[in-house]
Amino acid sequence: MFAPLLGKPGSSKNNKTGSWRSFLKPKYLQKNCIACGLCKLICPESCIEGKEKNTFRADLAYCKGCGLCSQICPKKDIEMIKEQE
C-alpha cells in the first residue's frame, strides 16, 4: 500500500530538493579543511562534492540546510549562514 510513496536512497538527485531548504545554508570557509570527508559521508542528500583539501562544497540545488556537515567538521571549517547571504 505504501510502496509507491517510498523513495530510494539518493533519489533527491532526480528531484531538486534545495528549493525548500531551511533558512540556512552551509558556507565552506576553505581555510582549515583537512579533506577528511566526514561532511560528505554524513550528508543525507549526498550533495557534497570534493575530494581534495579545500575543494569541498555543497550543491545548493539539493541541500536542505540540515547543518549536519557543519556539526561533524572536526576543524569547524563549515558554518551555517542565513540564506540571503
C-alpha positions as MATLAB code, in Angstrom:
seq = 'MFAPLLGKPGSSKNNKTGSWRSFLKPKYLQKNCIACGLCKLICPESCIEGKEKNTFRADLAYCKGCGLCSQICPKKDIEMIKEQE';
ca = [
       0.000    0.000    0.000;
       2.759    2.481    0.893;
       5.386    1.183   -1.525;
       4.776    3.883   -4.177;
       5.351    6.591   -1.550;
       8.786    5.383   -0.531;
      11.821    6.783   -2.271;
      15.094    5.092   -2.908;
      18.312    6.264   -1.214;
      19.862    9.124   -3.146;
      16.658    9.781   -5.089;
      16.955   13.505   -4.420;
      19.475   13.660   -7.284;
      16.460   13.222   -9.564;
      14.430   15.898   -7.766;
      15.994   19.233   -6.842;
      15.107   19.491   -3.187;
      17.090   22.619   -2.337;
      14.138   24.850   -3.181;
      12.568   24.020    0.181;
      15.759   24.341    2.234;
      15.638   25.685    5.785;
      16.638   29.309    6.264;
      20.294   28.247    6.497;
      22.891   27.022    4.030;
      26.444   25.746    4.529;
      29.372   28.036    3.829;
      32.688   26.266    3.333;
      35.415   28.535    4.698;
      38.177   26.660    2.823;
      40.791   27.571    5.453;
      41.270   24.631    7.800;
      39.922   21.742    5.725;
      41.894   18.511    6.141;
      39.891   16.609    3.490;
      38.631   14.034    5.982;
      35.376   13.725    4.010;
      33.153   13.450    7.084;
      30.862   16.176    5.744;
      30.402   14.188    2.547;
      29.720   10.974    4.457;
      27.105   12.414    6.804;
      25.108   14.391    4.229;
      21.654   12.765    3.946;
      21.223   14.140    0.417;
      24.695   13.205   -0.879;
      25.033   16.730   -2.213;
      28.575   17.463   -1.027;
      31.246   17.328   -3.678;
      35.033   17.403   -3.449;
      37.952   15.086   -2.820;
      40.960   17.243   -2.093;
      41.757   19.703    0.660;
      39.773   22.945    0.328;
      37.651   21.702   -2.575;
      34.533   20.540   -0.730;
      31.246   22.327   -1.383;
      27.534   21.625   -1.173;
      25.359   21.611   -4.275;
      22.665   24.016   -3.111;
      20.175   22.664   -5.648;
      19.873   19.623   -3.358;
      20.987   20.854    0.089;
      18.202   21.109    2.660;
      20.230   23.079    5.202;
      20.168   20.453    7.945;
      23.587   21.534    9.257;
      24.968   18.054    9.852;
      28.058   18.843    7.771;
      28.948   21.845    9.911;
      28.429   19.922   13.133;
      30.620   16.977   12.176;
      33.516   19.014   10.740;
      36.463   18.453   13.121;
      38.125   21.723   12.038;
      34.927   23.828   12.151;
      35.586   24.858    8.556;
      31.891   24.876    7.651;
      29.443   27.354    9.082;
      25.738   27.670    8.539;
      24.701   31.098    7.276;
      21.361   32.709    6.509;
      20.026   32.035    3.043;
      20.153   35.707    1.974;
      23.935   35.978    2.498;
];
